[in-house]
Amino acid sequence: MTTGRGGRTVRDLRRGNRSAVLQRLYFDGPMSRQELGPATGLSSGSVSNVVAELVADGLLEEAGVVDSDGGRPRTLLRVAPGSAHMIGVDVGETRVRVELFDLTLTELARTELPLQPRGCYDVGPIVDHVRSGIATVLAQAGVGTERLLGVGIGVPGIVDRDAAGAAVVHGQTIGWDAVPLEALLRATGAVPPEVPYIIDNGARTLGQAEMWFGAGRGARDAVVVLFGSGVGASLITDGSPDGAATEGVPLEWGHLTVQVKGRRCRCGALGCLEAYTGAESLLARWAERGGGADAGDEEEALAALLAAAGRGDPVAGEVLEETAEYLGAGLSDLINLFRPERILIGGWAGLMLGPHILPAVRDHARRYALRHPAARVTVDMGSLGPDAVTVGAATLPLAAFFTTGGRRSTPETPPEAPGWRTSLGTRAEPPAARRR
């Protein structure tokens, strides 16, 4: 095969051109062929060739016409929503949420399967939930797997790879020790062998969603915090509003030591941040002080605590005040270490607690952090709500789709492992704005 400059083959160049056109239309479309040239840096001939290929592949469609100054009307192009599907899965600590999206991340179907009893994270039932959830959303939408780009999954814990390249999950706080999750899911036959599973840390998928489509858009350096039963974070560096690449790194932030010889964390260590700020520990501290009658699952119990604090209950109020200070102190570590310009808080517990404790969290974060980095950071809520992890999980196969120039992955050309980069990931109005 012919090799071009820098060792790139003709196939590489074509794939790059297809990727550039797809991404620009995805994030900034609809656009005309004439606009695509300057936007992508491609010649008019290259744009015409690439557009013709993508239209023939069914990935682009016409989206109306616009008048031009003194010339012929220009046809607008957009990514065809129904040309592909993605599934996003959030393996949370209270439930498994599965959602089916079209190519523009419009939600087509969803299902949620609770994890009971509280604190039970056996691998078998979770694998069954994912399998049945995939079948349910495909059936609800009345679609098959022939256009399915992949299944993205956000999980609690560290994601590693075995000798064969399959994802393995180390989730110490939930009792998962080198769980071969990808192999277990593949064995269920939920999707054909050619449809990839792409598994990553849930905090990272949350961070990717907020950077692509949410409150992180345009930030160069950000930290996105996932606040649920436990706490985690994703560090995003070198983002750029002008289209430079973005990449998130999951941080086991919840296991920073904030109190020597302190409370025992779920991981087994003493004094972890998670032992003072995670919803599970927050509720345990409330119960130890005489509050918190059994209110069902963690979300119901946390709602009960907030209601008690709202009624003026001093114990509930004290627990929330302590949680805000510990969380602020934990954020100060992130501020001092990484000097982000934005910190965003998400996760089911974060969404519930944020309206009640965010001002106090901000105050404590600034008080504990160094003045200079604290002066340039904003601390706010994420904007994507409870679906952020599933949206972020769905971006994993979507990013692989961009990397391959819109061609379906095959066993010979598998999707990139977590760590992919996309050149336009922080731009413009998100397709998520069109989600229902």
BELVENWO-V403093 format. One record per run of one state. SS is the DSSP state (hx for helix, st for strand, lp for the rest). FROM is the first residue (numbers start at 1). LEN is the number of residues. If there is no record, write none. Layout:
[[SS,FROM,LEN] [SS,FROM,LEN]]
This chain:
[[lp,1,2] [st,3,1] [lp,4,1] [hx,5,3] [lp,8,1] [st,9,1] [hx,10,19] [lp,29,2] [st,31,2] [hx,33,8] [lp,41,3] [hx,44,13] [lp,57,3] [st,60,7] [lp,67,7] [st,74,6] [lp,80,1] [hx,81,3] [lp,84,1] [st,85,7] [lp,92,3] [st,95,8] [lp,103,4] [st,107,8] [lp,115,8] [hx,123,19] [lp,142,6] [st,148,8] [lp,156,2] [st,158,4] [lp,162,5] [st,167,5] [hx,172,3] [lp,175,1] [st,176,4] [lp,180,1] [hx,181,8] [lp,189,7] [st,196,6] [hx,202,12] [lp,214,8] [st,222,6] [lp,228,3] [st,231,7] [lp,238,8] [st,246,6] [lp,252,1] [hx,253,3] [lp,256,1] [st,257,1] [lp,258,6] [st,264,1] [lp,265,5] [st,270,1] [lp,271,1] [st,272,1] [lp,273,1] [hx,274,4] [lp,278,1] [hx,279,10] [lp,289,9] [hx,298,13] [lp,311,3] [hx,314,25] [lp,339,3] [st,342,5] [lp,347,1] [hx,348,21] [lp,369,2] [hx,371,5] [lp,376,2] [st,378,4] [lp,382,3] [hx,385,19] [lp,404,6] [st,410,1] [lp,411,2] [st,413,1] [lp,414,8] [st,422,1] [lp,423,8] [hx,431,4] [lp,435,2]]
